[in-house]
């Protein structure tokens, strides 16, 4: 099997370090805001809502600007360097507004870097290895997401909130340093036209975006999965361990799933991913014991491994070079913003009809997306990676 380009390994290391830093901080922020700074639960929700909306909105901005200038690395340096430089703002925060400023700028960095990073993976990798490349990146990213909270758990009794925030600056700074020292990119011509005009987006891209928006309406925050495990009888500690196991299994499966996608077809792997998602959410809807919930969480790791990398790889086959980052950014922005009404809908159904109905409704959206993407495309219109 051909070795992946060094840029892919470098970006995997960057995402690993960045996620370690982010996840050392993220689980502690609600406790820090309410217990140390005296913020209300409503203010915590406002901080996180603004943060996630910022990340989603700026993904299309970062992609568009990267295409227009013909470079990727400066946007990655900004996107990974800004959160590292902002750690003192969080560690020294005395009022909730300072935490809000940190989260806003931190997520701005994430938004700016996402599309240029995904585009650079595609530009550095032969199309026949897209699945492995994106699978490796998702594996490293998820491994960092599992390690970050673990480090925070062990460091918190010794260092306290502010000490952990200071410590998170180390992996954040290393991520930016790897970008600076080890990441190379080939010069590209600047885009001559606005890359996101509808007429310039391929029919295959527009179809996949619309179908993904249908699927996104069936997605919900992973917090609801954990809440369902708790409802089924797991303790807080058991739920945390189960989620850590999910992240580790996802990380282990991501690259093999990517390699499989290269063999069977990226589009087919996306379909399999949505099929698994439908199955998992129906399973959560029908579960009556804790062990059944844990079993479906394990299967959910299979969905994440099958879908997250292959969907990014498949997306990369649908757009030409001159609009690659902008179109990728538009996809991430649109599907990211759709998660807000999706989670609100999921929560409302849970509250008024019960958790089983909420999970069954999400499964219905996913099944609809599976059916829409599975419809035969007109002859000759399928792109590389069709499956």
C-alpha positions in Angstrom: 0.0 0.0 0.0 1.4 3.4 -1.0 2.6 5.7 1.8 0.5 8.8 2.2 2.1 12.2 1.6 4.0 13.9 4.5 1.5 16.8 4.5 -1.3 14.4 5.5 0.7 13.1 8.5 1.7 16.6 9.4 -2.0 17.8 9.3 -3.0 14.7 11.3 -0.4 15.6 14.0 -1.6 19.2 14.0 -5.2 18.1 14.5 -4.2 15.7 17.2 -2.4 18.4 19.2 -5.1 21.0 18.6 -7.8 18.6 19.8 -5.8 17.7 22.9 -5.6 21.4 23.8 -9.3 22.1 23.0 -10.7 19.1 24.8 -8.6 19.9 27.9 -10.5 23.1 28.1 -14.0 22.4 26.7 -15.4 20.1 29.5 -14.2 22.4 32.2 -15.6 25.7 30.8 -19.2 25.3 32.1 -18.0 24.5 35.6 -15.5 27.3 35.5 -18.1 29.8 34.3 -20.7 28.8 36.9 -18.6 27.8 39.8 -15.7 30.3 39.6 -17.1 33.3 37.7 -20.7 33.0 38.9 -22.3 32.8 35.4 -25.8 31.5 34.9 -26.7 28.4 32.9 -28.4 30.7 30.3 -25.1 32.6 29.9 -23.2 29.3 29.5 -25.7 28.4 26.7 -25.1 31.8 25.1 -21.3 31.4 25.1 -21.5 28.0 23.5 -24.1 29.0 21.0 -22.1 32.0 19.8 -18.9 29.9 19.7 -20.4 27.2 17.5 -22.2 29.6 15.2 -18.9 31.5 14.8 -17.1 28.3 13.8 -19.8 27.4 11.3 -20.1 30.8 9.7 -16.3 31.4 9.2 -15.7 28.0 7.5 -17.0 29.4 4.2 -15.1 32.6 4.8 -11.8 30.8 5.3 -12.4 28.6 2.3 -13.3 31.5 0.0 -10.3 33.6 1.0 -8.0 30.7 0.6 -9.2 30.1 -2.9 -9.0 33.8 -3.8 -5.4 34.1 -2.6 -4.3 30.7 -3.8 -2.6 29.8 -0.5 -3.5 27.4 2.4 -0.7 27.6 4.9 -1.2 31.2 6.1 -4.8 30.4 7.0 -3.7 27.3 8.9 -1.1 29.3 10.8 -3.8 31.9 11.8 -6.4 29.2 12.6 -4.1 27.2 14.8 -1.9 30.0 16.1 -4.7 32.3 17.4 -6.1 29.8 19.9 -2.6 29.1 21.3 -2.0 32.9 21.8 -5.4 33.3 23.4 -4.8 30.9 26.3 -3.7 33.6 28.7 -7.1 35.4 28.1 -8.9 32.3 29.4 -6.5 31.4 32.2 -6.6 35.0 33.6 -10.3 35.6 33.0 -12.1 37.4 35.8 -15.6 37.9 34.2 -17.7 35.8 31.9 -17.3 38.3 29.0 -13.6 37.4 28.8 -14.5 33.7 28.4 -16.9 34.7 25.7 -14.2 36.6 23.9 -11.9 33.6 24.1 -14.5 31.2 22.8 -15.5 33.5 20.0 -11.9 34.0 18.8 -11.0 30.4 19.4 -13.9 29.2 17.2 -13.1 31.9 14.6 -9.7 30.3 14.2 -11.3 26.9 13.8 -13.7 28.3 11.2 -10.9 29.9 9.2 -8.7 26.9 9.1 -11.1 24.0 8.4 -11.8 24.4 4.7 -8.1 25.2 3.7 -6.9 22.2 5.7 -9.4 19.8 4.1 -8.5 21.2 0.7 -4.8 20.8 1.3 -5.3 17.2 2.2 -7.0 16.6 -1.2 -4.4 18.6 -3.1 -1.6 16.6 -1.5 -3.1 13.2 -2.0 -3.8 11.1 -5.1 -7.6 10.7 -5.6 -7.3 6.9 -5.2 -6.0 7.4 -1.6 -8.5 10.1 -0.5 -10.3 7.7 1.9 -7.1 6.7 3.7 -5.9 10.3 3.9 -9.1 11.7 5.4 -9.4 8.5 7.5 -6.0 9.1 9.0 -6.8 12.7 9.7 -10.1 11.8 11.5 -8.3 9.1 13.5 -5.7 11.6 14.8 -8.3 14.3 15.5 -10.5 11.9 17.4 -7.5 10.4 19.4 -6.7 14.0 20.5 -10.4 14.4 21.5 -10.1 11.3 23.7 -6.8 12.3 25.3 -7.7 15.9 26.1 -10.4 15.3 28.7 -8.3 12.5 30.2 -5.4 14.8 30.8 -7.8 17.4 32.2 -9.2 14.8 34.6 -5.8 14.0 36.0 -4.4 17.5 36.1 -7.4 19.3 37.6 -6.9 18.2 41.2 -3.2 19.3 41.0 -3.5 22.5 39.0 -7.1 23.7 39.3 -9.0 25.3 36.4 -6.6 28.0 35.6 -3.6 25.7 35.7 -5.2 23.3 33.3 -6.0 26.3 31.0 -2.3 27.3 31.1 -1.2 23.7 30.5 -3.4 23.5 27.4 -1.3 26.2 25.8 1.5 23.6 25.3 -0.3 21.3 22.8 -2.0 24.3 21.2 1.4 26.0 20.6 2.9 22.7 19.3 0.1 22.4 16.8 0.9 25.9 15.4 4.6 25.0 15.4 4.1 21.9 13.3 2.2 23.9 10.8 5.0 26.4 10.6 7.9 23.9 10.4 6.6 20.9 8.6 3.8 21.9 6.4 4.5 22.6 2.7 2.1 23.5 0.0 2.5 23.8 -3.8 1.8 27.2 -5.3 -1.6 27.6 -6.9 -3.1 30.2 -9.2 -5.4 32.7 -7.6 -9.1 32.2 -8.4 -10.3 34.7 -11.0 -14.0 34.4 -10.2 -16.1 34.3 -7.1 -15.9 30.5 -6.4 -19.3 30.1 -4.7 -21.6 31.4 -7.5 -24.3 28.7 -7.9 -23.6 28.4 -11.6 -20.0 27.4 -10.8 -20.9 24.6 -8.5 -21.3 21.2 -10.1 -24.7 19.4 -10.1 -23.2 16.6 -8.1 -21.9 19.0 -5.4 -25.3 20.7 -5.1 -27.1 17.4 -4.9 -24.7 16.1 -2.1 -25.1 19.4 -0.2 -28.9 19.3 -0.3 -29.0 15.6 0.7 -26.5 16.3 3.5 -28.8 19.1 4.8 -31.6 16.6 5.0 -29.3 14.2 6.9 -28.2 17.1 9.1 -31.8 17.6 10.3 -31.6 14.1 11.7 -28.3 14.8 13.5 -28.1 15.8 17.1 -25.5 16.7 19.7 -23.7 13.7 21.1 -24.9 15.0 24.5 -28.2 13.4 23.7 -26.6 10.0 23.3 -25.0 10.4 26.7 -28.3 11.6 28.2 -30.0 8.5 26.7 -27.3 6.2 28.3 -28.0 7.9 31.6 -31.7 7.5 31.1 -31.1 3.7 30.5 -29.3 3.5 33.9 -25.6 4.3 33.5 -23.9 6.4 36.2 -22.1 9.6 35.3 -18.8 7.9 35.6 -19.9 4.9 33.5 -21.3 7.3 30.8 -18.0 9.2 30.7 -16.1 5.9 30.3 -18.4 4.7 27.6 -17.9 8.0 25.6 -14.2 7.7 26.0 -14.4 4.2 24.6 -16.4 5.5 21.7 -13.8 8.1 20.8 -11.0 5.5 21.1 -12.8 3.0 18.9 -13.6 5.7 16.4 -10.0 6.6 16.2 -8.9 3.0 15.7 -11.5 2.4 13.0 -11.2 5.6 11.0 -8.1 4.8 8.9 -9.2 1.2 8.1 -12.6 2.6 7.1 -10.9 5.1 4.8 -8.8 2.4 3.2 -12.0 0.4 2.6 -13.7 3.5 1.1 -10.9 3.7 -1.4 -11.6 0.1 -2.5 -15.3 0.1 -2.5 -16.0 3.7 -3.5 -16.3 6.9 -1.4 -20.0 7.4 -2.3 -20.8 3.8 -1.3 -19.1 4.3 2.1 -21.1 7.5 2.7 -24.3 5.4 2.0 -23.1 2.7 4.4 -22.4 5.4 7.0 -26.0 6.8 6.8 -27.3 3.3 6.9 -25.4 2.7 10.2 -26.6 6.0 11.6 -30.2 5.0 10.9 -29.7 1.6 12.5 -28.0 3.2 15.6 -30.7 5.7 16.2 -33.5 3.1 15.8 -31.5 1.0 18.3 -31.4 3.8 20.8 -35.1 4.4 20.3 -35.9 0.8 21.1 -33.3 0.1 23.8 -34.6 -0.8 27.3 -31.4 -1.6 29.1 -28.1 0.1 29.7 -26.1 -2.7 27.9 -28.1 -2.2 24.8 -27.4 1.5 24.8 -23.6 0.8 25.2 -23.8 -1.7 22.3 -25.4 1.0 20.0 -22.8 3.5 21.1 -20.1 1.1 19.9 -21.9 0.7 16.6 -22.1 4.5 16.5 -18.3 4.6 16.5 -18.5 2.5 13.3 -20.8 5.1 11.7 -18.4 7.9 12.7 -15.4 6.0 11.2 -17.3 5.1 8.0 -18.9 8.5 7.4 -16.8 11.4 8.7 -13.7 10.7 6.6 -15.4 9.3 3.5 -17.9 12.2 3.3 -15.0 14.7 3.3 -13.1 12.6 0.8 -16.2 12.3 -1.4 -16.8 16.0 -1.2 -13.3 16.7 -2.4 -14.0 14.8 -5.6 -17.0 17.0 -6.5 -15.3 20.3 -6.8 -12.5 21.6 -9.2 -9.2 22.9 -7.9 -10.0 26.6 -8.3 -13.1 26.4 -5.9 -12.1 23.5 -3.7 -11.7 25.3 -0.3 -14.6 27.6 -0.9 -17.0 24.8 -1.8 -15.8 22.7 1.1 -16.2 25.6 3.4 -19.8 26.2 2.2 -20.6 22.6 2.9 -19.3 22.8 6.4 -21.0 26.1 7.1 -24.4 24.9 5.8 -24.4 21.6 7.6 -23.0 23.1 10.7 -25.7 25.8 10.9 -28.3 23.1 10.3 -27.3 21.3 13.5 -28.8 24.1 15.6 -32.4 23.6 14.4 -31.8 19.9 14.3 -30.8 19.8 18.0 -33.7 22.1 19.0 -36.1 19.8 17.2 -34.6 16.7 18.8 -34.8 18.3 22.2 -38.4 19.5 21.7 -39.5 16.0 20.6 -37.7 14.4 23.6 -39.4 16.8 26.0 -42.9 16.4 24.7 -43.0 12.9 23.3 -40.1 11.1 24.9 -36.6 10.0 23.9 -37.7 7.1 21.8 -39.7 9.3 19.4 -36.8 11.8 19.2 -34.3 9.1 18.1 -36.9 7.5 15.7 -37.5 10.9 14.1 -33.7 11.4 13.5 -33.5 7.9 12.0 -36.3 8.9 9.6 -34.3 12.0 8.4 -31.2 9.8 7.9 -33.1 7.1 6.1 -34.5 9.8 3.7 -31.0 11.1 3.0 -29.9 7.5 2.4 -32.7 7.0 -0.1 -32.0 10.4 -1.9 -28.3 9.8 -2.3 -28.9 6.2 -3.3 -31.0 7.2 -6.2 -29.3 6.5 -9.5 -27.7 9.6 -11.0 -28.1 10.3 -14.7 -25.7 8.4 -16.9 -22.2 9.9 -17.0 -22.8 12.3 -14.2 -21.2 10.3 -11.4 -17.9 11.7 -10.2 -14.8 9.7 -9.2 -15.4 7.8 -5.9 -19.0 7.1 -6.9 -18.9 3.6 -5.4 
